[in-house]
Amino acid sequence: MRIYIVIIVQFIIWSGYTLIEWLSSHDQLIYKVIMFFVFFYLAFLIGNHATKSVGKTLFITTLSLVIYTSIHYTLAFLVH
């Protein structure tokens, strides 16, 4: 059950990243990359706090990022 909660919380974090990236559309690429790593680290810390396992947290964080990104780009493709 903890894994599902971590994935949902990480989806919220990735949604926040998408919103902030949209708001900072005129920023340089380096700032967006730094912002991505900050959000990834935040998602990792929250996941690690809940699961207490670094390996499991890294897998869950990467999996939630891949799922969120695929859903995000699929919906963007369907809308346009």
C-alpha positions as CSV (number, residue, x, y, z in Angstrom):
1,M,0.0,0.0,0.0
2,R,2.9,2.4,0.7
3,I,4.1,2.0,-2.9
4,Y,0.8,3.2,-4.3
5,I,0.8,6.2,-2.0
6,V,4.4,7.0,-3.0
7,I,3.5,6.8,-6.7
8,I,0.4,9.0,-6.2
9,V,2.5,11.6,-4.3
10,Q,5.2,11.5,-7.0
11,F,2.6,12.0,-9.7
12,I,1.6,15.2,-7.8
13,I,5.2,16.2,-7.7
14,W,5.6,15.6,-11.4
15,S,2.5,17.6,-12.0
16,G,3.9,20.5,-10.0
17,Y,7.1,20.2,-12.1
18,T,5.1,20.4,-15.3
19,L,3.2,23.5,-14.0
20,I,6.3,25.3,-13.0
21,E,8.1,24.4,-16.3
22,W,5.1,25.8,-18.2
23,L,5.2,29.0,-16.1
24,S,9.0,29.3,-16.8
25,S,8.7,28.8,-20.5
26,H,11.2,31.6,-21.3
27,D,14.0,30.3,-19.0
28,Q,17.2,28.8,-20.3
29,L,17.6,25.1,-20.7
30,I,20.2,24.8,-17.9
31,Y,17.7,26.2,-15.3
32,K,15.0,23.8,-16.4
33,V,17.5,20.9,-16.0
34,I,18.5,22.1,-12.6
35,M,14.8,22.4,-11.7
36,F,14.2,18.8,-12.9
37,F,16.9,17.5,-10.7
38,V,15.5,19.4,-7.7
39,F,12.1,17.9,-8.3
40,F,13.6,14.4,-8.8
41,Y,15.5,14.7,-5.6
42,L,12.3,15.9,-3.8
43,A,10.4,12.9,-5.2
44,F,13.2,10.6,-4.2
45,L,13.4,11.9,-0.6
46,I,9.7,11.6,-0.1
47,G,9.7,8.1,-1.5
48,N,12.7,7.1,0.5
49,H,11.0,8.4,3.7
50,A,8.0,6.2,3.0
51,T,9.7,3.0,1.8
52,K,12.9,3.1,3.8
53,S,14.8,1.4,0.8
54,V,17.0,3.3,-1.6
55,G,16.8,0.7,-4.3
56,K,13.1,0.4,-4.2
57,T,12.7,4.2,-4.0
58,L,14.9,4.6,-7.1
59,F,12.9,2.1,-9.0
60,I,9.5,3.6,-7.9
61,T,10.7,7.2,-8.7
62,T,12.0,6.2,-12.1
63,L,8.8,4.2,-12.9
64,S,6.5,7.0,-11.8
65,L,8.5,9.5,-14.0
66,V,8.3,7.2,-17.0
67,I,4.5,6.6,-16.5
68,Y,3.8,10.3,-16.0
69,T,5.9,11.3,-19.0
70,S,4.2,8.8,-21.3
71,I,0.8,9.8,-20.1
72,H,1.7,13.5,-20.5
73,Y,3.0,13.2,-24.0
74,T,0.2,10.8,-25.1
75,L,-2.4,13.3,-24.0
76,A,-0.5,16.2,-25.6
77,F,-0.4,14.3,-28.8
78,L,-4.1,13.5,-28.7
79,V,-5.0,17.2,-28.0
80,H,-3.0,18.6,-30.9
